[in-house]
């Protein structure tokens, strides 16, 4: 499989549990951070992604919510 990514990806050996949250704060979904780079990340979302039609969301990296990134669905 060919990798056309611009940035080098780091794949995690252990599962990193994170959350995605709507920018308006009305929804939050638990997920697993599979890999990450300077320009993106791959997530495994628990449950159906049908309700998550948002183009923008927060990736919440800590249980306290203090570490997060504003993201765009690609």
Contact map, one row per residue, 1 for C-alpha under 8 A:
11100000000000000000000000000000000000000000000000000000000000000000000000
11110000000000000000000000000000000000000000000000000000000000000000000000
11111000000000000000000000000000000000000000000000000000000000000000000000
01111100000000000000000000000000000000000000000000000000000000000000000000
00111111000000000000000000000000000000000000000000000000000000000000000000
00011111000000000000000000000000000000100000000000000000000000000000000000
00001111100000000000000000000000000011100000000000000000000000000000000000
00001111110000000000000000000000000011000000000000000000000000000000000000
00000011111000000000000000000000001111000000000000000000000000000000000000
00000001111100000000000000000000001110000000000000000000000000000000000000
00000000111110000000000000000000011100000000000000000000000000000000000000
00000000011111110000000000000000111000000000000000000000000000000000000000
00000000001111100000000000000000000000000000000000000000000000000000000000
00000000000111110000000000000000000000000000000000000000000000000000000000
00000000000111111000000000000001110000000000000000000000000000000000000000
00000000000101111100000000000001110000000000000000000000000000000000000000
00000000000000111110000000000111100000000000000000000000000010000000000000
00000000000000011111000000000111100000000000000000000000001111100000000000
00000000000000001111100000011111000000000000000000000000001110000000000000
00000000000000000111110000011110000000000000000000000000111100000000000000
00000000000000000011111011111000000000000000000000000000111100000000000000
00000000000000000001111111110000000000000000000000000101110000000000000000
00000000000000000000111111000000000000000000000000000001110000000000000000
00000000000000000000011111000000000000000000000000000000000000000000000000
00000000000000000000111111110000000000000000000000000000000000000000000000
00000000000000000000111111110000000000000000000000000000000000000000000000
00000000000000000000110011111000000000000000000000000000000000000000000000
00000000000000000011110011111100000000000000000000000000000000000000000000
00000000000000000011100000111110000000000000110000000000000000000000000000
00000000000000001111000000011111000000000000110000000000000000000000000000
00000000000000001111000000001111100000000011110000000000000000000000000000
00000000000000111110000000000111110000000011100000000000000000000000000000
00000000000100111100000000000011111100001111000000000000000000000000000000
00000000001100110000000000000001111100001111000000000000000000000000000000
00000000111100000000000000000000111110001110000000000000000000000000000000
00000000111000000000000000000000111111111100000000000000000000000000000000
00000011110000000000000000000000001111111000000000000000000000000000000000
00000011100000000000000000000000000111110000000000000000000000000000000000
00000110000000000000000000000000000111111000000000000000000000000000000000
00000000000000000000000000000000000111111100000000000000000000000000000000
00000000000000000000000000000000111110111110000000000000000000000000000000
00000000000000000000000000000000111100011111000000000000000000000000000000
00000000000000000000000000000011111000001111100000000000000000000000000000
00000000000000000000000000000011110000000111110000000000000000000000000000
00000000000000000000000000001111000000000011111110000000000000000000000000
00000000000000000000000000001110000000000001111100000000000000000000000000
00000000000000000000000000000000000000000000111110000000000000000000000000
00000000000000000000000000000000000000000000111111100000000000000000000000
00000000000000000000000000000000000000000000101111111000000000000000000000
00000000000000000000000000000000000000000000000111111000000000000000000000
00000000000000000000000000000000000000000000000111111000000000000000000000
00000000000000000000000000000000000000000000000011111100000000000000000000
00000000000000000000000000000000000000000000000011111110000000000000000000
00000000000000000000010000000000000000000000000000011111100000000000000010
00000000000000000000000000000000000000000000000000001111100000000000000111
00000000000000000000011000000000000000000000000000000111110000000000011110
00000000000000000001111000000000000000000000000000000111111000000000011110
00000000000000000001111000000000000000000000000000000001111100000001111000
00000000000000000111100000000000000000000000000000000000111110000001111000
00000000000000000111100000000000000000000000000000000000011111101111100000
00000000000000001110000000000000000000000000000000000000001111101111100000
00000000000000000100000000000000000000000000000000000000000111111111000000
00000000000000000100000000000000000000000000000000000000000111111100000000
00000000000000000000000000000000000000000000000000000000000001111110000000
00000000000000000000000000000000000000000000000000000000000111111111000000
00000000000000000000000000000000000000000000000000000000000111111111000000
00000000000000000000000000000000000000000000000000000000000111011111100000
00000000000000000000000000000000000000000000000000000000011111001111110000
00000000000000000000000000000000000000000000000000000000011110000011111000
00000000000000000000000000000000000000000000000000000001111000000001111100
00000000000000000000000000000000000000000000000000000001111000000000111110
00000000000000000000000000000000000000000000000000000011100000000000011111
00000000000000000000000000000000000000000000000000000111100000000000001111
00000000000000000000000000000000000000000000000000000010000000000000000111
